[in-house]
Amino acid sequence: MQSIGTVADARAQPQPFQTLPLLASGLALLVIGAGLGITDNLGSVALVILGSVLIAFSNTIFTLHLTVFLVSWQIYLANWPDSTYTFRLIDILISSVVVVTLLKAPRAWRQFRSGWILPLWIFFGLAIVSGLARGQSYAVGKFVVDWWPSLAFYWLLLVWGAKLNWPKLIRVLQLSFVLQAVLGLAQTAIGNPAVIISFLRSPTATLLFDRDLLAARIYDESFNFIWRGRVFAFGTYLGSSGLGIVLAVAGAVTWALVLKSKRLLASWNFYLAIALSGTCLLVMKRSGWISLASGLFMVIVLGYWLRKLSGRNFLVILVLAGMLAGGFAYWQRDPLLDRINDQVGWQYGRDQTWPAYLNLAARQPFFGYGPGYPQGSQAIGLPGDVDYALGPENTYLHLALTAGALGLLAFLWLIVHAAEQVWRARRSQDKSIVIAVLSGLAAMGLGGMFVISLGDLQNGGALFFLLALAHHCALTYRQELARGRT
């Protein structure tokens, strides 16, 4: 299917999104949403829904930019009565844009059948069928609630891709993650668990975190961002691992965009990359460090290979990376060594849990167990009198347990296909964009070896953004081939 840019040109000509009325409307929507999140006024959620629909009708492109910004922030509103479901501003915006898109371009639904989405439907369908076959109605419902915003967000980026100004959209996503980094730095600077937990108990915290999950974490005092009696950066992720991965991905993409400039020190991306990378280091999570290292490695290798990185800039980046890593290692040498070795020999470390979960996956190799697959030390057969709550801590194991090898392979095929398509497009695209997509995918892929980085839009949004950007690059390349320009 073609992009909506060619399907509905006559019916939907979005105006530039940088208009004062629309910016004011978007800001007002955020303020109203913030007020609702604090007051928990369900009746007034209708005002946000109405405002979202009106803004989406007025300028769909602007609404998509606002949605991209909110990927890492969400903004929680009111709870549905007698349930744990919480209305989120980003879900309302996505729903509004979906409705408007289908009204403006009814044929846009055909994109759901394309090869860029079909693997996700295979994974989604296998997970639901496997779960329902095992009586996991609640787990399946939660799975659908968690995953549908990611699928809809991805579909919207595919459909509107030809009309989007992708460099500006990348800037919006960078801004979102840079603000996460600033918040993370503030949390690290405070450092005092009592102060941070006191904030998490306040009504304001319910804007940024799911209130039911937050209440459970506070009750159990279960926070992985508190380590050795000190708070480390967690942003709005309520977990340092999630923040570390997304900052690593954003950092890798930003380092790739630095290659656009011949003078590194004159590029804003240069300083944004330092901020994102530095905060990722301060998160003090090994998964984030590995993710960042793999992304930066890809930037250097591809930049040199595609001749976007001169010898001088190569040396500057290498020296700077060495200074950041070396300075961090010297400054935090004791906590760093403790963090590297803190799970060595632990009975619930990954060296113990991964084989147990692999054995569990091997018992249902094709279709998996569904979203409610067995979790916990006793469920997976680890010895001990206490049932320690633990998951597979691996995205690929998580996907295989949820939808079997078939679901996992479908998901992997989509990522490999996107990487192959964007690599082909290097002949016509800005090579720094190609490097950004491939480096971001590498950072996300390797980081996912040590955490579950998919399952909701806040954690997986960066991946779907990169996949949509790859689709846009591939589509542009095919159009230029058809015109005989390449």
Backbone torsions as a table, in degrees:
resi	resn	phi	psi	omega
1	MET	NA	145.5	176.9
2	GLN	-77.7	166.9	177.7
3	SER	-72.0	161.1	176.4
4	ILE	-61.4	-21.5	178.8
5	GLY	-62.0	-26.3	177.2
6	THR	-104.9	-19.3	-179.4
7	VAL	-77.2	-40.8	-168.0
8	ALA	-128.0	33.1	-178.6
9	ASP	-56.3	-40.3	-175.2
10	ALA	-72.5	-24.1	-174.4
11	ARG	-102.0	-23.4	-174.0
12	ALA	-139.4	96.3	176.9
13	GLN	-112.5	89.3	-176.6
14	PRO	-65.3	140.3	178.8
15	GLN	-85.6	165.4	176.3
16	PRO	-55.7	138.4	-172.4
17	PHE	-79.6	-12.9	-177.1
18	GLN	-85.6	65.3	176.5
19	THR	-115.6	140.3	-174.5
20	LEU	-58.7	-45.0	179.4
21	PRO	-60.2	-40.2	-178.7
22	LEU	-70.7	-39.9	177.3
23	LEU	-62.2	-42.2	177.8
24	ALA	-63.5	-39.7	178.7
25	SER	-64.1	-43.6	178.8
26	GLY	-62.8	-41.8	178.2
27	LEU	-64.4	-42.4	178.7
28	ALA	-62.0	-38.6	178.6
29	LEU	-62.6	-41.1	178.3
30	LEU	-65.1	-41.4	-179.7
31	VAL	-65.4	-44.5	178.0
32	ILE	-62.1	-43.3	178.0
33	GLY	-60.2	-40.9	178.6
34	ALA	-62.7	-42.9	178.7
35	GLY	-62.5	-40.8	179.5
36	LEU	-66.9	-37.3	-179.6
37	GLY	-62.8	-34.1	-179.3
38	ILE	-78.6	-40.4	-175.8
39	THR	-86.2	-16.3	-179.1
40	ASP	57.1	44.7	-177.9
41	ASN	-94.2	99.6	-176.5
42	LEU	-65.4	-38.9	-177.6
43	GLY	-59.0	-35.9	-177.4
44	SER	-79.0	-7.1	175.2
45	VAL	-58.9	-29.1	178.2
46	ALA	-59.2	-34.6	177.9
47	LEU	-63.7	-40.5	178.5
48	VAL	-66.8	-40.8	178.7
49	ILE	-62.2	-45.3	179.7
50	LEU	-63.0	-45.0	178.9
51	GLY	-62.0	-39.8	179.7
52	SER	-63.8	-43.4	179.9
53	VAL	-64.5	-42.7	-179.5
54	LEU	-64.1	-42.8	178.6
55	ILE	-66.3	-40.0	179.6
56	ALA	-64.5	-39.3	176.8
57	PHE	-67.1	-40.7	-177.4
58	SER	-66.7	-44.0	-179.3
59	ASN	-156.5	97.7	-176.6
60	THR	-66.2	-36.7	-178.4
61	ILE	-63.0	-44.0	178.0
62	PHE	-60.8	-42.8	-179.6
63	THR	-62.3	-36.5	176.1
64	LEU	-65.4	-38.5	176.4
65	HIS	-62.8	-43.1	178.6
66	LEU	-63.1	-38.0	178.6
67	THR	-64.6	-43.1	178.6
68	VAL	-60.6	-41.6	178.9
69	PHE	-61.3	-38.0	-175.0
70	LEU	-80.9	-1.5	-179.2
71	VAL	-52.4	-43.0	-177.1
72	SER	-92.2	-5.9	-174.3
73	TRP	-111.4	-34.3	175.3
74	GLN	69.0	-63.6	-173.7
75	ILE	65.6	100.1	-178.5
76	TYR	-85.9	135.2	-178.7
77	LEU	-105.3	-121.8	-175.7
78	ALA	-101.8	154.6	175.7
79	ASN	-81.2	143.8	170.2
80	TRP	-67.3	136.7	-175.8
81	PRO	-54.8	135.9	175.0
82	ASP	57.9	35.1	177.2
83	SER	-149.3	170.0	177.5
84	THR	-96.1	3.4	-179.6
85	TYR	-77.3	130.5	179.3
86	THR	-115.7	127.9	174.4
87	PHE	-66.1	132.7	176.9
88	ARG	-117.4	143.4	-178.6
89	LEU	-59.9	-40.3	-177.7
90	ILE	-66.1	-35.7	177.1
91	ASP	-63.7	-41.1	179.2
92	ILE	-64.8	-42.5	178.7
93	LEU	-63.4	-44.7	-180.0
94	ILE	-62.2	-45.1	178.8
95	SER	-59.8	-41.6	-179.6
96	SER	-63.3	-44.5	-178.6
97	VAL	-68.2	-35.4	177.2
98	VAL	-61.4	-47.3	-179.6
99	VAL	-62.0	-47.1	-179.2
100	VAL	-62.9	-40.7	179.8
101	THR	-61.8	-45.6	-179.4
102	LEU	-67.7	-30.0	177.0
103	LEU	-74.1	-40.0	-179.1
104	LYS	-76.3	-33.7	-176.7
105	ALA	-140.9	83.4	-176.2
106	PRO	-56.8	-28.7	-179.0
107	ARG	-74.9	-6.3	-177.8
108	ALA	-63.1	-23.7	-178.9
109	TRP	-61.5	-22.3	-178.6
110	ARG	-63.2	-21.4	178.0
111	GLN	-61.2	-23.8	177.5
112	PHE	-62.7	-21.6	-178.7
113	ARG	-93.2	-1.8	-174.5
114	SER	-73.9	161.2	178.6
115	GLY	-64.8	-14.6	178.9
116	TRP	-83.1	-12.0	179.2
117	ILE	-121.5	-26.7	-176.7
118	LEU	-52.6	-42.8	177.8
119	PRO	-58.4	-33.9	178.5
120	LEU	-69.0	-37.4	176.3
121	TRP	-63.7	-38.3	177.8
122	ILE	-61.4	-48.7	178.1
123	PHE	-60.8	-46.9	-177.4
124	PHE	-61.1	-47.0	-178.3
125	GLY	-64.8	-43.2	178.9
126	LEU	-62.3	-41.8	180.0
127	ALA	-62.4	-44.6	-177.9
128	ILE	-67.2	-46.8	-179.0
129	VAL	-62.9	-44.7	179.4
130	SER	-62.1	-40.8	179.9
131	GLY	-67.4	-45.9	-179.7
132	LEU	-65.6	-34.3	178.7
133	ALA	-64.1	-22.3	179.5
134	ARG	-105.6	14.3	175.7
135	GLY	72.3	27.1	-177.0
136	GLN	-94.5	57.0	-174.9
137	SER	-62.0	-43.4	-179.7
138	TYR	-66.8	-45.3	-179.2
139	ALA	-63.2	-39.0	178.4
140	VAL	-66.1	-42.2	177.5
141	GLY	-60.4	-43.9	178.0
142	LYS	-65.0	-38.3	177.7
143	PHE	-59.6	-45.7	179.8
144	VAL	-64.3	-44.2	179.8
145	VAL	-62.0	-39.2	-179.3
146	ASP	-71.6	-37.3	-170.1
147	TRP	-92.4	-27.8	-172.5
148	TRP	-60.4	-36.9	178.9
149	PRO	-62.4	-34.6	178.8
150	SER	-65.6	-45.3	179.7
151	LEU	-64.0	-43.3	-179.7
152	ALA	-67.4	-41.9	177.5
153	PHE	-59.3	-46.4	179.4
154	TYR	-63.1	-44.8	179.4
155	TRP	-60.4	-42.4	179.8
156	LEU	-63.2	-41.3	178.4
157	LEU	-65.3	-36.0	177.0
158	LEU	-66.9	-46.2	-175.1
159	VAL	-67.0	-43.3	-177.2
160	TRP	-92.4	4.3	-171.4
161	GLY	-53.3	-39.9	-176.7
162	ALA	-69.0	-21.8	-179.0
163	LYS	-97.6	-7.8	-177.9
164	LEU	-83.2	143.4	171.3
165	ASN	-89.4	93.5	-170.7
166	TRP	-63.7	-39.3	175.6
167	PRO	-57.3	-40.1	178.1
168	LYS	-70.7	-36.4	178.5
169	LEU	-65.5	-37.7	175.9
170	ILE	-62.8	-38.7	177.3
171	ARG	-60.8	-40.7	179.0
172	VAL	-61.8	-45.0	179.2
173	LEU	-65.3	-39.9	176.6
174	GLN	-59.4	-45.9	-179.9
175	LEU	-58.3	-42.5	179.5
176	SER	-59.0	-46.6	-177.2
177	PHE	-76.8	-30.0	175.1
178	VAL	-64.4	-40.3	176.4
179	LEU	-65.5	-34.5	172.5
180	GLN	-61.1	-41.2	179.1
181	ALA	-63.7	-41.6	178.7
182	VAL	-62.3	-44.5	177.2
183	LEU	-62.0	-41.7	178.6
184	GLY	-62.5	-40.2	177.7
185	LEU	-63.9	-39.4	177.9
186	ALA	-64.3	-41.8	178.5
187	GLN	-63.1	-41.2	178.8
188	THR	-67.3	-38.9	179.6
189	ALA	-64.6	-39.0	177.3
190	ILE	-65.7	-54.2	170.9
191	GLY	70.4	-23.5	-174.3
192	ASN	-81.3	116.0	-179.4
193	PRO	-57.1	-37.7	-177.6
194	ALA	-62.4	-40.2	-179.6
195	VAL	-67.5	-44.8	-178.3
196	ILE	-66.0	-44.1	-179.8
197	ILE	-66.3	-34.6	175.9
198	SER	-61.1	-40.4	176.3
199	PHE	-65.9	-41.3	-179.0
200	LEU	-64.9	-20.9	176.5
201	ARG	-83.2	-12.1	-175.1
202	SER	-79.9	158.0	178.2
203	PRO	-60.4	-31.3	-178.9
204	THR	-60.7	-34.3	-177.9
205	ALA	-63.3	-26.5	-179.3
206	THR	-69.3	-13.1	172.9
207	LEU	-69.6	-36.6	-169.1
208	LEU	-101.6	-16.5	-175.4
209	PHE	-133.2	148.6	174.1
210	ASP	-61.5	122.4	-170.2
211	ARG	-66.4	-33.5	-179.9
212	ASP	-71.4	-43.8	176.3
213	LEU	-64.0	-41.4	179.5
214	LEU	-61.7	-43.7	179.7
215	ALA	-62.7	-39.7	179.5
216	ALA	-66.2	-42.3	-180.0
217	ARG	-65.4	-40.5	179.6
218	ILE	-65.9	-41.5	-179.4
219	TYR	-62.9	-43.3	-178.4
220	ASP	-86.3	-6.9	-173.3
221	GLU	51.9	45.1	-177.0
222	SER	-106.9	92.7	-179.6
223	PHE	-131.0	119.8	-179.7
224	ASN	-83.9	-0.4	175.3
225	PHE	-90.0	-4.3	173.5
226	ILE	-99.8	118.7	-176.3
227	TRP	-142.8	130.6	-177.5
228	ARG	55.2	36.8	176.1
229	GLY	76.0	14.7	-178.0
230	ARG	-135.5	146.8	178.6
231	VAL	-88.1	134.6	172.9
232	PHE	-116.9	164.3	-172.0
233	ALA	-54.6	136.1	174.2
234	PHE	-141.5	-5.4	176.7
235	GLY	57.7	-131.6	175.7
236	THR	-107.0	23.7	-176.3
237	TYR	-96.8	-7.7	-179.5
238	LEU	54.9	21.5	177.7
239	GLY	-168.0	131.9	-176.8
240	SER	-67.1	-31.4	-177.1
241	SER	-62.2	-45.9	179.8
242	GLY	-61.0	-44.8	178.7
243	LEU	-64.0	-41.5	-179.0
244	GLY	-59.4	-42.8	-178.5
245	ILE	-66.8	-47.8	-176.6
246	VAL	-67.8	-34.0	175.9
247	LEU	-67.8	-36.1	177.4
248	ALA	-64.9	-43.8	178.6
249	VAL	-63.7	-47.7	178.7
250	ALA	-62.8	-37.5	177.9
251	GLY	-64.6	-42.6	179.1
252	ALA	-63.1	-44.3	178.3
253	VAL	-61.6	-42.0	-178.2
254	THR	-69.0	-38.4	175.9
255	TRP	-62.0	-36.9	177.7
256	ALA	-64.5	-38.7	-179.8
257	LEU	-71.0	-21.3	174.5
258	VAL	-59.0	-29.7	-176.5
259	LEU	-66.6	-12.6	176.2
260	LYS	-66.3	-29.6	-174.3
261	SER	-95.7	133.5	175.8
262	LYS	-73.9	-27.5	177.6
263	ARG	-109.4	104.8	-174.9
264	LEU	-59.6	-42.6	-175.2
265	LEU	-69.3	-13.7	178.8
266	ALA	-94.2	1.6	-176.5
267	SER	-100.7	129.6	175.0
268	TRP	-63.8	-32.4	179.0
269	ASN	-60.0	-31.5	-179.8
270	PHE	-59.6	-45.8	-177.4
271	TYR	-76.8	-34.5	175.4
272	LEU	-64.5	-39.6	179.1
273	ALA	-63.1	-39.9	178.1
274	ILE	-64.0	-43.4	-179.5
275	ALA	-63.4	-45.5	-179.3
276	LEU	-66.0	-43.2	-178.5
277	SER	-68.7	-42.4	179.9
278	GLY	-62.6	-42.5	178.5
279	THR	-66.7	-37.0	177.2
280	CYS	-59.3	-39.3	177.4
281	LEU	-64.9	-40.7	-176.1
282	LEU	-73.7	-13.3	175.4
283	VAL	-63.1	-24.5	177.7
284	MET	62.3	44.0	174.8
285	LYS	-123.8	127.7	-178.2
286	ARG	-62.0	-35.2	179.3
287	SER	-61.1	-41.2	177.9
288	GLY	-65.5	-40.9	179.2
289	TRP	-62.6	-45.5	-179.5
290	ILE	-64.5	-41.6	178.6
291	SER	-61.9	-45.9	179.5
292	LEU	-63.8	-43.5	-179.7
293	ALA	-62.2	-41.7	-179.7
294	SER	-67.6	-39.9	178.4
295	GLY	-65.3	-44.2	180.0
296	LEU	-66.7	-36.7	176.4
297	PHE	-60.3	-43.8	178.7
298	MET	-64.8	-39.4	178.3
299	VAL	-59.8	-45.8	-177.7
300	ILE	-67.2	-46.6	-177.5
301	VAL	-65.0	-49.6	-178.0
302	LEU	-69.6	-37.0	178.1
303	GLY	-61.1	-41.9	178.7
304	TYR	-71.1	-40.7	-177.5
305	TRP	-65.8	-42.4	-177.7
306	LEU	-90.1	8.6	174.9
307	ARG	61.7	33.1	172.5
308	LYS	-97.0	-5.8	-176.3
309	LEU	-123.9	108.8	178.7
310	SER	-72.0	165.0	179.2
311	GLY	-59.8	-38.4	-179.5
312	ARG	-67.3	-46.9	179.4
313	ASN	-66.6	-34.4	175.5
314	PHE	-58.7	-44.2	-179.3
315	LEU	-66.4	-40.9	-179.2
316	VAL	-62.3	-47.3	-179.2
317	ILE	-64.6	-41.2	-179.4
318	LEU	-63.9	-44.2	179.8
319	VAL	-65.9	-42.3	-179.5
320	LEU	-64.3	-43.0	178.3
321	ALA	-61.7	-40.5	177.9
322	GLY	-64.6	-39.5	179.6
323	MET	-67.4	-42.7	178.7
324	LEU	-62.6	-49.1	-178.0
325	ALA	-67.2	-44.5	-179.1
326	GLY	-66.2	-43.4	178.7
327	GLY	-63.8	-41.3	178.3
328	PHE	-64.6	-43.5	-179.4
329	ALA	-63.4	-37.2	180.0
330	TYR	-73.4	-41.8	-177.1
331	TRP	-68.2	-38.8	-176.2
332	GLN	-114.4	35.5	-171.1
333	ARG	-61.6	-42.6	-179.2
334	ASP	-69.8	-51.2	175.9
335	PRO	-61.2	-33.2	-179.2
336	LEU	-63.8	-46.1	178.8
337	LEU	-65.2	-38.9	177.5
338	ASP	-63.2	-42.3	-178.6
339	ARG	-66.3	-39.0	-179.9
340	ILE	-65.2	-36.5	-172.8
341	ASN	-104.8	5.7	-169.6
342	ASP	-71.1	-15.0	178.2
343	GLN	-109.2	1.9	-179.9
344	VAL	-66.7	122.1	179.7
345	GLY	82.7	-1.0	-180.0
346	TRP	-75.8	136.8	-174.9
347	GLN	-68.7	-16.6	177.6
348	TYR	-113.9	21.3	176.2
349	GLY	-72.5	169.8	-177.7
350	ARG	-62.1	-29.7	179.5
351	ASP	-67.0	-16.8	176.3
352	GLN	-99.8	-40.3	-174.1
353	THR	-78.3	-36.4	-178.7
354	TRP	-60.2	-49.0	177.6
355	PRO	-59.7	-36.0	179.8
356	ALA	-66.2	-42.5	178.7
357	TYR	-71.8	-33.7	175.2
358	LEU	-63.0	-41.5	177.1
359	ASN	-63.6	-38.1	177.6
360	LEU	-65.0	-43.4	179.5
361	ALA	-64.5	-34.6	-178.7
362	ALA	-67.0	-21.0	179.4
363	ARG	-76.2	-24.6	176.6
364	GLN	-131.6	69.8	-166.8
365	PRO	-71.6	-30.5	-170.2
366	PHE	-91.6	-45.3	-173.1
367	PHE	-115.0	-5.5	177.2
368	GLY	70.1	-165.5	-175.2
369	TYR	-107.9	-9.1	-173.1
370	GLY	92.4	176.0	-177.2
371	PRO	-60.7	-24.5	-179.4
372	GLY	-95.5	38.9	-178.6
373	TYR	-62.1	155.7	-176.3
374	PRO	-59.6	135.1	176.6
375	GLN	-139.4	155.7	-177.8
376	GLY	107.3	153.5	-172.8
377	SER	-62.3	-40.5	-179.0
378	GLN	-73.5	-35.6	-178.9
379	ALA	-65.3	-30.0	-178.8
380	ILE	-100.3	5.3	171.8
381	GLY	88.2	19.7	176.7
382	LEU	-82.6	143.3	-178.5
383	PRO	-71.2	157.0	178.2
384	GLY	138.1	149.2	-179.6
385	ASP	-81.3	-22.3	-178.5
386	VAL	-101.2	136.3	176.3
387	ASP	-84.3	94.3	-176.1
388	TYR	-78.1	125.5	-177.9
389	ALA	-74.7	109.3	178.8
390	LEU	-147.7	149.6	176.4
391	GLY	-110.5	-175.6	-177.2
392	PRO	-71.3	-17.6	-179.5
393	GLU	49.8	42.0	-179.9
394	ASN	-159.9	120.9	-175.9
395	THR	-60.7	-39.4	-174.8
396	TYR	-72.3	-38.7	173.0
397	LEU	-64.1	-40.2	179.2
398	HIS	-60.7	-44.9	179.5
399	LEU	-66.5	-40.9	-179.7
400	ALA	-66.9	-40.2	178.4
401	LEU	-68.3	-32.5	-178.3
402	THR	-76.3	-45.0	-173.1
403	ALA	-132.2	15.0	176.7
404	GLY	74.3	-179.4	179.8
405	ALA	-63.3	-33.0	179.5
406	LEU	-63.9	-44.1	177.8
407	GLY	-66.1	-42.4	178.4
408	LEU	-61.9	-46.0	-179.2
409	LEU	-64.4	-36.6	177.3
410	ALA	-61.6	-43.6	179.8
411	PHE	-65.7	-45.2	-179.9
412	LEU	-64.5	-37.1	179.3
413	TRP	-61.0	-40.5	179.7
414	LEU	-61.2	-44.1	-178.6
415	ILE	-67.5	-43.7	179.1
416	VAL	-64.9	-41.2	178.1
417	HIS	-60.5	-43.9	179.2
418	ALA	-62.7	-43.9	179.0
419	ALA	-62.4	-42.1	180.0
420	GLU	-65.3	-40.5	-179.2
421	GLN	-67.4	-42.4	-179.5
422	VAL	-71.2	-29.7	176.4
423	TRP	-66.5	-39.6	175.5
424	ARG	-62.0	-35.9	-176.0
425	ALA	-73.9	-3.0	-178.8
426	ARG	-61.2	-20.3	-177.6
427	ARG	-71.1	-25.2	-177.7
428	SER	-119.5	-24.0	-176.2
429	GLN	-84.1	160.8	168.2
430	ASP	-58.7	119.0	-173.2
431	LYS	-63.6	-25.4	178.3
432	SER	-67.2	-31.7	175.7
433	ILE	-68.5	-41.6	177.1
434	VAL	-60.0	-45.2	179.7
435	ILE	-64.6	-38.5	179.8
436	ALA	-61.9	-45.4	-179.3
437	VAL	-63.7	-48.8	-176.9
438	LEU	-67.0	-38.1	178.8
439	SER	-69.5	-39.5	177.0
440	GLY	-64.2	-41.2	177.6
441	LEU	-64.4	-39.1	178.8
442	ALA	-64.3	-43.7	179.4
443	ALA	-63.2	-43.5	179.5
444	MET	-66.7	-41.1	-176.8
445	GLY	-66.2	-44.5	-178.5
446	LEU	-75.5	-38.2	177.3
447	GLY	-62.1	-32.7	179.0
448	GLY	-67.5	-10.6	175.4
449	MET	-68.7	-20.4	-171.2
450	PHE	-120.9	-6.0	174.9
451	VAL	-144.5	168.4	172.2
452	ILE	-92.5	103.6	-173.0
453	SER	-101.3	8.0	177.0
454	LEU	-129.1	156.9	178.9
455	GLY	138.0	-25.7	173.0
456	ASP	-147.3	165.1	-173.6
457	LEU	-67.3	-32.3	-178.2
458	GLN	-62.4	-40.2	-179.9
459	ASN	-87.2	-38.8	-174.7
460	GLY	-97.9	-2.3	-177.0
461	GLY	-58.8	-38.2	-179.4
462	ALA	-63.0	-38.4	178.4
463	LEU	-63.6	-46.5	-178.7
464	PHE	-67.9	-31.2	174.4
465	PHE	-63.2	-44.9	179.8
466	LEU	-65.8	-39.0	177.9
467	LEU	-63.9	-41.5	178.3
468	ALA	-66.5	-37.8	176.9
469	LEU	-64.8	-38.7	175.9
470	ALA	-62.1	-41.2	177.3
471	HIS	-61.1	-43.1	179.3
472	HIS	-62.8	-43.1	177.6
473	CYS	-60.8	-44.4	-178.9
474	ALA	-65.8	-41.3	179.9
475	LEU	-64.6	-43.8	178.3
476	THR	-62.3	-40.9	179.9
477	TYR	-63.5	-43.9	179.3
478	ARG	-64.6	-38.1	177.8
479	GLN	-65.0	-38.6	179.4
480	GLU	-71.4	-33.7	174.1
481	LEU	-62.6	-41.7	-179.3
482	ALA	-64.5	-30.4	179.4
483	ARG	-86.3	-5.4	179.4
484	GLY	76.1	26.4	-177.7
485	ARG	-90.8	-15.9	-173.4
486	THR	-115.1	NA	NA
